[in-house]
Amino acid sequence: MHLQPENLTRAMADSTRLRILMLLPLGEERCVCELTQALGLPQPKISRHLAVLRETGILIDRRAGLWIHYRLHPELPDWAREVLAALAQGCTGQEPFASDRGRLTPVVAAGKASTPCS
């Protein structure tokens, strides 16, 4: 993967995309409906921002029936992972990131969604 620093920073410059990235720690995935619930934004807006992050190479997607799940690209360069980890640490407890994480249902937050999103 050949992610350029300016592409990563350009993608993160939008507050909605940054909020999405802070809900996707390394190794976790979320479906669009989970992100819509957590961010309190309409699905088309979330999908549009997810498309930008996917096209930039920061995220990959996986289809499971009607649902599309997103996660950080497993081949992100080490420097990009370090940037995202530092941002996540800096955002801990800060608004709106804390509220976003709080709006994930407890089952979803634990990564064990019992039923698919509707």
C-alpha positions in Angstrom: 0.0 0.0 0.0 1.3 3.5 -0.9 -0.6 6.0 1.3 0.7 9.5 1.0 0.8 11.7 4.2 -1.1 14.5 2.5 -3.9 12.0 1.5 -4.3 10.8 5.1 -4.3 14.3 6.5 -6.7 15.6 3.9 -9.1 12.7 4.6 -8.9 13.4 8.4 -9.4 17.1 8.0 -13.1 16.6 7.8 -14.7 16.3 11.2 -17.1 13.5 10.2 -14.4 11.4 8.7 -12.2 11.9 11.8 -15.2 10.9 14.0 -15.6 7.7 11.9 -11.9 6.8 12.2 -12.0 7.2 16.0 -14.8 4.6 16.1 -12.7 2.1 14.1 -9.8 1.1 16.2 -7.3 -1.3 14.7 -8.9 -4.8 14.4 -12.5 -3.6 14.8 -15.1 -3.2 12.2 -18.4 -1.4 12.1 -21.4 -1.5 9.7 -22.8 1.7 8.3 -25.9 1.5 10.6 -23.6 1.4 13.7 -21.8 4.5 12.6 -25.1 6.2 11.7 -26.3 5.5 15.3 -23.1 6.6 17.0 -22.7 9.8 15.0 -26.3 10.7 14.8 -26.0 11.5 11.1 -28.0 10.4 8.1 -26.9 7.2 6.4 -26.2 8.8 3.0 -23.8 11.3 4.7 -22.0 8.5 6.5 -21.8 6.4 3.3 -20.3 9.3 1.4 -17.6 9.8 4.0 -16.9 6.1 4.1 -16.4 6.1 0.4 -13.8 8.9 0.6 -11.9 6.9 3.3 -12.1 3.7 1.3 -11.0 5.5 -1.9 -8.1 7.0 -0.1 -7.0 3.5 1.1 -7.5 4.1 4.8 -10.5 1.7 5.1 -11.6 -1.5 3.4 -15.1 -2.9 3.3 -16.7 -6.3 3.6 -20.2 -7.2 2.5 -22.2 -9.5 4.7 -25.7 -9.9 3.2 -27.3 -6.5 3.1 -24.7 -4.9 5.4 -21.3 -3.5 4.6 -18.7 -3.5 7.3 -15.7 -1.2 7.4 -12.4 -1.4 9.1 -8.9 0.1 8.8 -7.0 -1.2 5.9 -4.7 -4.0 7.3 -1.8 -2.9 5.1 -1.7 0.7 6.4 1.9 1.9 6.7 3.3 1.9 10.3 3.5 5.7 10.3 -0.2 5.9 9.4 -1.1 3.5 12.2 1.0 5.5 14.6 -0.8 8.8 13.6 -4.2 7.2 14.0 -3.2 5.7 17.4 -1.9 9.0 18.6 -5.1 10.8 17.5 -7.2 8.1 19.2 -5.3 8.6 22.4 -5.7 12.4 22.2 -9.4 12.1 21.5 -10.1 9.9 24.5 -12.6 11.6 26.7 -12.9 14.6 24.3 -16.1 15.7 22.7 -17.7 14.7 20.3 -15.6 11.5 20.3 -16.7 10.4 23.8 -20.3 10.9 23.0 -20.0 9.0 19.7 -18.5 6.0 21.5 -21.1 6.2 24.2 -23.9 6.0 21.6 -22.7 2.6 20.4 -24.9 0.0 22.1 -23.0 -2.0 24.8 -23.2 -5.1 22.7 -21.9 -3.4 19.6 -19.2 -1.6 21.6 -18.0 -5.0 22.8 -17.8 -6.1 19.2 -20.5 -8.8 19.7 -23.5 -7.5 17.8 -26.2 -10.1 18.4 -28.5 -9.0 15.6 -27.6 -7.4 12.3 -28.5 -3.7 11.8 -31.8 -2.9 10.2 
